[in-house]
Structure formats: C-alpha cells, structure tokens
C-alpha cells in the first residue's frame, strides 16, 4: 500500500514538475503550417451593438495582430485580417476556430462566463464619458444639470448613463436617439449639451466635426469602464501564454525605454530585464515555445506600447486621445508589466 501511494505521489510530481515549454498546444502548430495568423478585428459601429460603443480602432487592432504574427512567425510574418461588425460574431468565429486571435474584445462578465474564451490583460482602457460643447461653459458633469444629454437608446450606454446621473444626483434631461447621425446633428446644432459614449467613439465622432472640433472636449470623468483586451480560446495553454506575454512585452518595453529607434543600441544594455526582454540573455523563449528574439521582433515591428498607442489612438493619430489610464503606472496610469524573471 505504501509503495502504491509512493508511486502515485511520484506520478503527480512528474506532472506538476513539467516545465511550461512542454505544454505544447495546437494553435501555434496550425499557424506555422498555414504560414499566416488569422486575426479578427472589430469594426463595430454603435448601431450594431447594445453592449458597447467603441470607436474605430482598426489601426490599433492591426498593430496587435502584427505584433503577435511577427512574434510567432518571424520578422516577415503574414497575417490575415478578418473584420467583424459585431463583437459577438467575432467571438463566435474565435470559438469556432475560424480565427486564432481577436485583437481586442471586451473582457466583461458575459463574454467570459462559460464561453471558453479568455482575455489577456487590458491593452486599451476605454471608458464611457462625455463629449461636451466648451462654448456652453461645461467643465464637469455637474454642469450638465438642467441640460440635455444625447445618447443611443436601448444600449448599455443608456443603462450606465442613467445610473451615473442618479448616483451623482445630477438633474439632467435625457435625449434619446436610435441613429448616430441624428444624434451628432443634434449635438452640433446645440440641441444637446453633451453626448455620452465610450471615449474612443467620442473621439471618432469629433473628427467628423472638422473645423468645429476645437469647440468640443472629452471630459476626464469616467461613467463606466469598458476595457479592451486580446482574446483567445482557452483550450490551448501555450497559445494563451504566448499572447499574454506579447502584451506584457509591449508594456515592459515602454517601462524600460526600449523603442523602435533605439532597439539595436538597447541590446548592449547591462540591465537584466532588458537583456531578457530582447533575447540577449538566452533561454527565455523556450518557456513559451518561441525563440529568444520574439519580443525584439515585436518592438521592431510596432514599437513599444506607448509608441503604438500614440500612433494609432493618441497624439499622433487623428483621434487625439489622451493616454489617461493607458499611461504607465509610473505616470499615474494602469499599465504595469508583469516581471520577466
């Protein structure tokens, strides 16, 4: 009996002691065999969904697809963009295996519970806010007392807006719309003092106002959280680990000051974190089934997280979104890379 127990303990030890690199998955093998990464991006417009109202962030999504592709397939990697107008359709395609990755999806309760879908850490902290007319002297949501606020009806936006105004005891005037164009027209003609939606959508709408855009500002106040994160199926531990650590590498590169421009020079650094990140210190790639240069390729292809954000969503983009919560933790934001050790 003792021998049987000892044998069982030994078997358990063998299983639990297996290194992560041995947890081979099929996703990476299929991608390599196909020679391309099938990557979904969400081109969703608010009218298509009652759950969220993100703006057009296709350029950001494409960079996430590119980052994952070059990490697993090499510097000249191919990736196939598969667009979806509705996030639920994108998640169904992910679950069916039609795509290996959804560049950004909403990691909320409904999308995670009993779906077989997992999410990396948030890579874009979107949130519901207000776009206001600065000429009306609106500096905070409190200034919306007695004023009309536009929003799309029958959506999560409406639910969260009603809850926020009640919570903050703001006596406002709801102005409900079913069509975004009509809502924007009411806003620019002064029929409502503010629009409420996710800030990425508000920034996208502001672009359409052209020379009037300077009259409108996005308030920093957060009505509700609506983050976005890369999504994958949960049936492949290796693929989960790969996608998770690509996201962490983008953030760590910014924390460590590694950019597209200084990548070659930074490979000479004595900093142990930078040496591990860039593959100078050998042996780290094997833990996720990749070579040691995987993160260096990602940075060479898309830059660090800050470079990607500013180019696609921030100051260098047409959207001009402030970093806000997407800043590094050292600058008051939420971006904090897990330690590479």
Steps between C-alpha positions, in 0.01 A plus 500: 500500500785734589671421167180576308462831683864587432455419130193721479688786667785457252259515202339816639845653544591419140184667371531816710874526441463506122643833375264743323677447167383141500135609501484478124187636336355463153432867421863591440551190285197588286615859454846386393353244262273763344780755484267775619315615812122534456424800720159659558441871541177664603379777267183532707283810482280589800177426310608138465531429870308550822805408709767757411575802283872495428632726229698387198825359636584282199856638470572408861350153450709442189815582694402244766449241224838592352674477839372147560576391143864610502553350846395153385580500126802727465583849380329466161189334640172490316175564680146494365262765630142376541260792568178471704225760545383346826709378791279200563556381142874541553490293819299228325763486226771475764318219677452310174869523409441723197746746653780433750488842663261790546725807526273677748179387666308598811607297807168529679298247698279384213792454259702297748245289692466149356612602150837328472649842415784658694652848494848638551544801727320814371705667230269799459307638796204649319222647713166672466519877530361829372576709191393855585462836329767722657315816395226407749742525792485129587806390698356205693191277498350718773474777241255281306229569758185605315660433161428240232742208459488297177548122492397194301198334656462133584873456563732440793597866456150604602496268802834623632420867430171483690675330794785753505272806495288355779809410704645850459158662562512695172158619381551469127277475192530168309501536119472153348585411138488183292739621228847642554489753216186662640660514844811672365285752313313586820831551678666728243187714472495551877184300566687302762795603715682166501522154346572195714681198354835327534779755464643321196164550327478862618847569359400337172182710483696819573713441188188534285436850637817621319562873565242498778686226689692753709169604662450154651683330785491154658461530876739286710213369716436125474137387481572130450797277414520333159854365453622306197740205496627234258277190508575133439350157560579340834570154355870566435716601800805567285316743272347673802846550647646629172230764450513607866874554493499689172275755669727507806806546275348807332444664838838392639674647197349840577584466870861419408527776238545260208368645172506418131774758452737389780439125486846410368674721755291367790617147423834612645339589834614341826147523643389138566136576413595649164737211428224246568244701303717533191634144506858598581479274803418167340248241604183697573323437169490124560254544787229609255613297199664788310856606425677757716457788253119497500454818707773687310312425177179635649664829601671531162165449325263720704707677766431490872152542645522878524616533140214280379241690704616846392521399134160330481286667768691786660677823414640379166163364383188674373317397819730698733403299808695587816687209659301534824466156661709356216809672635768301677449448871797727563305782332168448678357243259407131522766349273726282714701215346535172683866424585695302241696268726 
